[in-house]
Amino acid sequence: MPFAPSEQLVYEGEFSKLLLRGINIAELRFKAYRPAGPVAGAQAAGDGQTATQPLMLTTDVETKGWFHKLFGINFRYHVESQVEPNAFYVLRTNKVDEQGKRVRTSQAVFDQDAKRVEYTERDPNNAQQPPRVVTAALEGPTQDILSAIYFLRTQPLTPGQSFNIAVSDSGRVFQVPAFVAVERKPMKSVLGKVAVVRLDVELFGHGRPIEQGKGKMSIWVSSDERHVPIKARLSTDMGQLDITLKSIQRDAAQ
C-alpha cells in the first residue's frame, strides 16, 4: 500500500466566500499504520496463513478561531477506522463528534459474512437516552468516509477512469461515483513541485452522503505510486473550502 507501514499527514483548511479569502478555519490530521505481528489469539487461516492486524486509520479535525467567528461554534471530529488490509474494506468505525456543547459518539460494525452494518449512536451528555441504532444491508466490500480516501489511493487512477465506491455513513450505504480527470498538471506543494491528477468525487445529491444542497468535491493527488493527496476543494453554496497538505511523515516499507 502507498501509505504502509505508517504515514502521518497534516492539512490546513481555508474558507473563502465573497470578500473573505483564505481564512484559516481548521487543521486536519490523518494517520495510517499497520501494527506488526499476528492478531492476538488468532488461529491460522485455511490457507495456512496467520491472520494479521487490521490497517488502522485515524483522523482528527479541529477548528481554528475563525471558524467560531464565522459559524458560532467550536468543532472537533475524531474517527478511528479498522480496515481489512488485503481486500481493503472497513471492519469497524468509531467516531466522536463535538459541536459546541453537542457531543455524539458512534460505532459502526461491518459484518461481511452477515452482509450488514450496524450503526450505534449515543449522547454521552444524556446517559438516560437510549442509543440510536440503524442497520443496513451490505452488497459487498464497503468503505466509511475515512477509509474511502485511502481506498482511492490504492487504485491505479488512470486518467479517464471512473468507478463507484460503496460508502457507509451513519448507518446508511451510498454508491459514490468517482472520476479521474484526463488532465495532469504540476502543483506546488510541501513535497516540491509534483505532477498531480484530479479526482472528482460526487458526494452531493439524492442517494449521496450529502443529500441537501449542491456542491462539488475535487481531490488532487500525486501521480506517483504514493498517490499522496496534495489538495482538496469543496465548493458549496456556503463558500469554498480548500484543504492543503502542510506536512507529511512517512516510514519506509520494510
Contacts in CASP RR format, 6 or more apart in sequence:
PFRMAT RR
TARGET T0000
AUTHOR 0000-0000-0000
METHOD contacts of the structure
MODEL  1
MPFAPSEQLVYEGEFSKLLLRGINIAELRFKAYRPAGPVAGAQAAGDGQT
ATQPLMLTTDVETKGWFHKLFGINFRYHVESQVEPNAFYVLRTNKVDEQG
KRVRTSQAVFDQDAKRVEYTERDPNNAQQPPRVVTAALEGPTQDILSAIY
FLRTQPLTPGQSFNIAVSDSGRVFQVPAFVAVERKPMKSVLGKVAVVRLD
VELFGHGRPIEQGKGKMSIWVSSDERHVPIKARLSTDMGQLDITLKSIQR
DAAQ
1 55 0 8 1.000
1 85 0 8 1.000
1 150 0 8 1.000
1 153 0 8 1.000
1 154 0 8 1.000
2 153 0 8 1.000
2 154 0 8 1.000
2 225 0 8 1.000
2 226 0 8 1.000
2 227 0 8 1.000
2 228 0 8 1.000
3 32 0 8 1.000
3 150 0 8 1.000
3 153 0 8 1.000
3 226 0 8 1.000
3 250 0 8 1.000
4 32 0 8 1.000
4 34 0 8 1.000
4 55 0 8 1.000
4 253 0 8 1.000
5 33 0 8 1.000
5 34 0 8 1.000
5 36 0 8 1.000
5 251 0 8 1.000
5 253 0 8 1.000
5 254 0 8 1.000
6 31 0 8 1.000
6 32 0 8 1.000
6 33 0 8 1.000
6 34 0 8 1.000
6 250 0 8 1.000
6 251 0 8 1.000
7 30 0 8 1.000
7 31 0 8 1.000
7 32 0 8 1.000
7 33 0 8 1.000
7 248 0 8 1.000
7 249 0 8 1.000
7 250 0 8 1.000
7 251 0 8 1.000
8 29 0 8 1.000
8 30 0 8 1.000
8 31 0 8 1.000
8 248 0 8 1.000
8 249 0 8 1.000
8 250 0 8 1.000
9 29 0 8 1.000
9 30 0 8 1.000
9 31 0 8 1.000
9 228 0 8 1.000
9 229 0 8 1.000
9 245 0 8 1.000
9 247 0 8 1.000
9 248 0 8 1.000
10 27 0 8 1.000
10 28 0 8 1.000
10 29 0 8 1.000
10 30 0 8 1.000
10 245 0 8 1.000
10 246 0 8 1.000
10 247 0 8 1.000
10 248 0 8 1.000
11 27 0 8 1.000
11 28 0 8 1.000
11 29 0 8 1.000
11 30 0 8 1.000
11 232 0 8 1.000
11 243 0 8 1.000
11 244 0 8 1.000
11 245 0 8 1.000
11 246 0 8 1.000
12 24 0 8 1.000
12 26 0 8 1.000
12 27 0 8 1.000
12 28 0 8 1.000
12 243 0 8 1.000
12 244 0 8 1.000
12 246 0 8 1.000
13 24 0 8 1.000
13 25 0 8 1.000
13 26 0 8 1.000
13 27 0 8 1.000
13 28 0 8 1.000
13 241 0 8 1.000
13 242 0 8 1.000
13 243 0 8 1.000
13 244 0 8 1.000
14 22 0 8 1.000
14 23 0 8 1.000
14 24 0 8 1.000
14 25 0 8 1.000
14 241 0 8 1.000
14 242 0 8 1.000
14 243 0 8 1.000
14 244 0 8 1.000
15 22 0 8 1.000
15 23 0 8 1.000
15 25 0 8 1.000
15 66 0 8 1.000
15 67 0 8 1.000
15 70 0 8 1.000
15 239 0 8 1.000
15 240 0 8 1.000
15 241 0 8 1.000
16 22 0 8 1.000
16 23 0 8 1.000
16 239 0 8 1.000
16 240 0 8 1.000
16 241 0 8 1.000
16 242 0 8 1.000
17 238 0 8 1.000
17 239 0 8 1.000
17 240 0 8 1.000
20 70 0 8 1.000
22 242 0 8 1.000
23 66 0 8 1.000
23 70 0 8 1.000
24 64 0 8 1.000
24 66 0 8 1.000
25 63 0 8 1.000
25 64 0 8 1.000
25 65 0 8 1.000
25 66 0 8 1.000
25 67 0 8 1.000
25 70 0 8 1.000
25 241 0 8 1.000
26 61 0 8 1.000
26 62 0 8 1.000
26 63 0 8 1.000
26 64 0 8 1.000
26 67 0 8 1.000
26 75 0 8 1.000
27 61 0 8 1.000
27 62 0 8 1.000
27 64 0 8 1.000
28 59 0 8 1.000
28 60 0 8 1.000
28 61 0 8 1.000
28 243 0 8 1.000
29 58 0 8 1.000
29 59 0 8 1.000
29 60 0 8 1.000
29 61 0 8 1.000
30 57 0 8 1.000
30 58 0 8 1.000
30 59 0 8 1.000
30 146 0 8 1.000
30 149 0 8 1.000
31 56 0 8 1.000
31 57 0 8 1.000
31 58 0 8 1.000
31 59 0 8 1.000
32 55 0 8 1.000
32 56 0 8 1.000
32 57 0 8 1.000
32 150 0 8 1.000
33 55 0 8 1.000
33 56 0 8 1.000
34 52 0 8 1.000
34 53 0 8 1.000
34 54 0 8 1.000
34 55 0 8 1.000
34 56 0 8 1.000
34 85 0 8 1.000
35 53 0 8 1.000
35 56 0 8 1.000
36 53 0 8 1.000
37 52 0 8 1.000
37 53 0 8 1.000
38 50 0 8 1.000
38 51 0 8 1.000
38 52 0 8 1.000
38 53 0 8 1.000
39 50 0 8 1.000
39 51 0 8 1.000
39 52 0 8 1.000
39 53 0 8 1.000
42 50 0 8 1.000
42 51 0 8 1.000
43 50 0 8 1.000
43 51 0 8 1.000
44 50 0 8 1.000
44 51 0 8 1.000
45 51 0 8 1.000
52 85 0 8 1.000
54 82 0 8 1.000
54 83 0 8 1.000
54 84 0 8 1.000
54 85 0 8 1.000
54 91 0 8 1.000
55 82 0 8 1.000
55 83 0 8 1.000
55 84 0 8 1.000
55 85 0 8 1.000
55 88 0 8 1.000
55 150 0 8 1.000
56 80 0 8 1.000
56 81 0 8 1.000
56 82 0 8 1.000
56 83 0 8 1.000
57 79 0 8 1.000
57 80 0 8 1.000
57 81 0 8 1.000
57 82 0 8 1.000
57 83 0 8 1.000
57 146 0 8 1.000
57 147 0 8 1.000
57 150 0 8 1.000
58 78 0 8 1.000
58 79 0 8 1.000
58 80 0 8 1.000
58 81 0 8 1.000
58 146 0 8 1.000
59 77 0 8 1.000
59 78 0 8 1.000
59 79 0 8 1.000
59 146 0 8 1.000
60 76 0 8 1.000
60 77 0 8 1.000
60 78 0 8 1.000
61 75 0 8 1.000
61 76 0 8 1.000
61 77 0 8 1.000
61 78 0 8 1.000
62 75 0 8 1.000
62 76 0 8 1.000
62 77 0 8 1.000
63 74 0 8 1.000
63 75 0 8 1.000
63 76 0 8 1.000
67 73 0 8 1.000
67 74 0 8 1.000
67 75 0 8 1.000
68 74 0 8 1.000
73 99 0 8 1.000
73 100 0 8 1.000
74 98 0 8 1.000
74 99 0 8 1.000
74 100 0 8 1.000
75 98 0 8 1.000
75 99 0 8 1.000
75 100 0 8 1.000
76 96 0 8 1.000
76 97 0 8 1.000
76 98 0 8 1.000
77 95 0 8 1.000
77 96 0 8 1.000
77 97 0 8 1.000
77 98 0 8 1.000
78 95 0 8 1.000
78 96 0 8 1.000
79 93 0 8 1.000
79 94 0 8 1.000
79 95 0 8 1.000
79 144 0 8 1.000
79 145 0 8 1.000
79 146 0 8 1.000
80 93 0 8 1.000
80 94 0 8 1.000
80 95 0 8 1.000
81 90 0 8 1.000
81 92 0 8 1.000
81 93 0 8 1.000
81 94 0 8 1.000
81 144 0 8 1.000
81 146 0 8 1.000
81 147 0 8 1.000
82 90 0 8 1.000
82 91 0 8 1.000
82 92 0 8 1.000
82 93 0 8 1.000
83 89 0 8 1.000
83 90 0 8 1.000
83 91 0 8 1.000
83 147 0 8 1.000
83 150 0 8 1.000
84 90 0 8 1.000
84 91 0 8 1.000
87 141 0 8 1.000
88 141 0 8 1.000
88 147 0 8 1.000
88 150 0 8 1.000
88 151 0 8 1.000
88 154 0 8 1.000
89 110 0 8 1.000
89 112 0 8 1.000
89 140 0 8 1.000
89 141 0 8 1.000
89 142 0 8 1.000
89 143 0 8 1.000
89 147 0 8 1.000
90 108 0 8 1.000
90 110 0 8 1.000
90 142 0 8 1.000
90 143 0 8 1.000
90 144 0 8 1.000
90 147 0 8 1.000
90 168 0 8 1.000
91 109 0 8 1.000
91 110 0 8 1.000
92 107 0 8 1.000
92 108 0 8 1.000
92 109 0 8 1.000
92 110 0 8 1.000
93 106 0 8 1.000
93 107 0 8 1.000
93 108 0 8 1.000
93 110 0 8 1.000
93 144 0 8 1.000
93 146 0 8 1.000
93 168 0 8 1.000
94 105 0 8 1.000
94 106 0 8 1.000
94 107 0 8 1.000
95 104 0 8 1.000
95 105 0 8 1.000
95 106 0 8 1.000
95 107 0 8 1.000
96 103 0 8 1.000
96 104 0 8 1.000
96 105 0 8 1.000
97 103 0 8 1.000
97 104 0 8 1.000
97 105 0 8 1.000
97 106 0 8 1.000
101 125 0 8 1.000
103 123 0 8 1.000
103 124 0 8 1.000
103 125 0 8 1.000
104 121 0 8 1.000
104 122 0 8 1.000
104 123 0 8 1.000
105 121 0 8 1.000
105 122 0 8 1.000
105 124 0 8 1.000
106 119 0 8 1.000
106 120 0 8 1.000
106 121 0 8 1.000
106 122 0 8 1.000
106 170 0 8 1.000
107 119 0 8 1.000
107 120 0 8 1.000
108 117 0 8 1.000
108 118 0 8 1.000
108 119 0 8 1.000
108 120 0 8 1.000
108 144 0 8 1.000
108 168 0 8 1.000
108 171 0 8 1.000
109 117 0 8 1.000
109 118 0 8 1.000
110 117 0 8 1.000
110 138 0 8 1.000
110 142 0 8 1.000
110 168 0 8 1.000
111 117 0 8 1.000
111 118 0 8 1.000
111 138 0 8 1.000
112 138 0 8 1.000
112 140 0 8 1.000
112 141 0 8 1.000
115 137 0 8 1.000
115 138 0 8 1.000
115 139 0 8 1.000
115 140 0 8 1.000
116 135 0 8 1.000
116 136 0 8 1.000
116 137 0 8 1.000
116 138 0 8 1.000
117 135 0 8 1.000
117 136 0 8 1.000
117 138 0 8 1.000
117 142 0 8 1.000
117 168 0 8 1.000
117 171 0 8 1.000
117 173 0 8 1.000
118 133 0 8 1.000
118 134 0 8 1.000
118 135 0 8 1.000
118 171 0 8 1.000
119 133 0 8 1.000
119 134 0 8 1.000
119 135 0 8 1.000
119 136 0 8 1.000
119 168 0 8 1.000
119 170 0 8 1.000
119 171 0 8 1.000
120 131 0 8 1.000
120 132 0 8 1.000
120 133 0 8 1.000
121 131 0 8 1.000
121 132 0 8 1.000
121 133 0 8 1.000
121 134 0 8 1.000
121 170 0 8 1.000
122 129 0 8 1.000
122 131 0 8 1.000
122 132 0 8 1.000
123 129 0 8 1.000
134 170 0 8 1.000
134 171 0 8 1.000
134 172 0 8 1.000
135 171 0 8 1.000
136 168 0 8 1.000
136 171 0 8 1.000
136 172 0 8 1.000
136 173 0 8 1.000
137 173 0 8 1.000
138 166 0 8 1.000
138 168 0 8 1.000
138 173 0 8 1.000
139 166 0 8 1.000
139 173 0 8 1.000
140 166 0 8 1.000
141 166 0 8 1.000
142 166 0 8 1.000
142 167 0 8 1.000
142 168 0 8 1.000
142 173 0 8 1.000
143 151 0 8 1.000
143 165 0 8 1.000
143 166 0 8 1.000
143 167 0 8 1.000
143 168 0 8 1.000
144 167 0 8 1.000
144 168 0 8 1.000
144 169 0 8 1.000
145 167 0 8 1.000
145 169 0 8 1.000
145 209 0 8 1.000
148 165 0 8 1.000
148 167 0 8 1.000
148 176 0 8 1.000
149 219 0 8 1.000
149 229 0 8 1.000
151 165 0 8 1.000
152 165 0 8 1.000
152 178 0 8 1.000
152 199 0 8 1.000
152 201 0 8 1.000
152 219 0 8 1.000
152 221 0 8 1.000
152 227 0 8 1.000
153 221 0 8 1.000
153 226 0 8 1.000
153 227 0 8 1.000
153 228 0 8 1.000
153 229 0 8 1.000
154 227 0 8 1.000
155 161 0 8 1.000
155 163 0 8 1.000
155 227 0 8 1.000
157 180 0 8 1.000
157 197 0 8 1.000
157 199 0 8 1.000
157 221 0 8 1.000
157 223 0 8 1.000
157 227 0 8 1.000
158 180 0 8 1.000
159 180 0 8 1.000
159 181 0 8 1.000
159 182 0 8 1.000
159 183 0 8 1.000
159 184 0 8 1.000
159 197 0 8 1.000
160 179 0 8 1.000
160 180 0 8 1.000
160 181 0 8 1.000
160 182 0 8 1.000
161 179 0 8 1.000
161 180 0 8 1.000
162 177 0 8 1.000
162 178 0 8 1.000
162 179 0 8 1.000
162 180 0 8 1.000
163 177 0 8 1.000
163 178 0 8 1.000
164 175 0 8 1.000
164 176 0 8 1.000
164 177 0 8 1.000
164 178 0 8 1.000
165 175 0 8 1.000
165 176 0 8 1.000
165 178 0 8 1.000
166 173 0 8 1.000
166 174 0 8 1.000
166 175 0 8 1.000
166 176 0 8 1.000
167 173 0 8 1.000
167 174 0 8 1.000
167 175 0 8 1.000
167 176 0 8 1.000
167 209 0 8 1.000
168 174 0 8 1.000
169 209 0 8 1.000
174 207 0 8 1.000
174 208 0 8 1.000
174 209 0 8 1.000
175 207 0 8 1.000
176 201 0 8 1.000
176 202 0 8 1.000
176 203 0 8 1.000
176 208 0 8 1.000
176 209 0 8 1.000
177 201 0 8 1.000
177 202 0 8 1.000
178 199 0 8 1.000
178 200 0 8 1.000
178 201 0 8 1.000
178 202 0 8 1.000
179 199 0 8 1.000
179 200 0 8 1.000
179 202 0 8 1.000
180 197 0 8 1.000
180 198 0 8 1.000
180 199 0 8 1.000
181 197 0 8 1.000
181 198 0 8 1.000
181 199 0 8 1.000
181 200 0 8 1.000
183 197 0 8 1.000
183 198 0 8 1.000
184 195 0 8 1.000
184 196 0 8 1.000
184 197 0 8 1.000
184 223 0 8 1.000
185 195 0 8 1.000
185 196 0 8 1.000
186 193 0 8 1.000
186 194 0 8 1.000
186 195 0 8 1.000
186 196 0 8 1.000
187 193 0 8 1.000
187 194 0 8 1.000
187 195 0 8 1.000
187 196 0 8 1.000
187 220 0 8 1.000
187 230 0 8 1.000
187 231 0 8 1.000
189 230 0 8 1.000
189 231 0 8 1.000
189 245 0 8 1.000
190 245 0 8 1.000
190 246 0 8 1.000
190 247 0 8 1.000
190 248 0 8 1.000
191 222 0 8 1.000
191 228 0 8 1.000
191 230 0 8 1.000
191 245 0 8 1.000
191 248 0 8 1.000
194 222 0 8 1.000
194 223 0 8 1.000
194 224 0 8 1.000
194 230 0 8 1.000
195 222 0 8 1.000
195 223 0 8 1.000
195 224 0 8 1.000
196 220 0 8 1.000
196 221 0 8 1.000
196 222 0 8 1.000
196 223 0 8 1.000
196 230 0 8 1.000
196 231 0 8 1.000
197 220 0 8 1.000
197 221 0 8 1.000
197 223 0 8 1.000
198 218 0 8 1.000
198 219 0 8 1.000
198 220 0 8 1.000
199 218 0 8 1.000
199 219 0 8 1.000
199 220 0 8 1.000
199 221 0 8 1.000
200 216 0 8 1.000
200 217 0 8 1.000
200 218 0 8 1.000
201 217 0 8 1.000
201 218 0 8 1.000
201 219 0 8 1.000
202 208 0 8 1.000
202 217 0 8 1.000
203 209 0 8 1.000
203 210 0 8 1.000
203 215 0 8 1.000
203 217 0 8 1.000
204 210 0 8 1.000
204 211 0 8 1.000
204 213 0 8 1.000
204 214 0 8 1.000
204 215 0 8 1.000
204 216 0 8 1.000
204 217 0 8 1.000
204 236 0 8 1.000
205 211 0 8 1.000
205 213 0 8 1.000
205 214 0 8 1.000
213 236 0 8 1.000
213 237 0 8 1.000
214 236 0 8 1.000
214 237 0 8 1.000
215 234 0 8 1.000
215 235 0 8 1.000
215 236 0 8 1.000
215 237 0 8 1.000
216 233 0 8 1.000
216 234 0 8 1.000
216 235 0 8 1.000
217 232 0 8 1.000
217 233 0 8 1.000
217 234 0 8 1.000
217 235 0 8 1.000
218 232 0 8 1.000
218 233 0 8 1.000
219 229 0 8 1.000
219 231 0 8 1.000
219 232 0 8 1.000
220 229 0 8 1.000
220 230 0 8 1.000
220 231 0 8 1.000
220 232 0 8 1.000
221 227 0 8 1.000
221 228 0 8 1.000
221 229 0 8 1.000
221 230 0 8 1.000
222 228 0 8 1.000
222 230 0 8 1.000
228 245 0 8 1.000
228 248 0 8 1.000
229 245 0 8 1.000
230 244 0 8 1.000
230 245 0 8 1.000
231 242 0 8 1.000
231 243 0 8 1.000
231 244 0 8 1.000
231 245 0 8 1.000
232 242 0 8 1.000
232 243 0 8 1.000
233 240 0 8 1.000
233 241 0 8 1.000
233 242 0 8 1.000
233 243 0 8 1.000
234 240 0 8 1.000
234 241 0 8 1.000
234 243 0 8 1.000
235 241 0 8 1.000
END
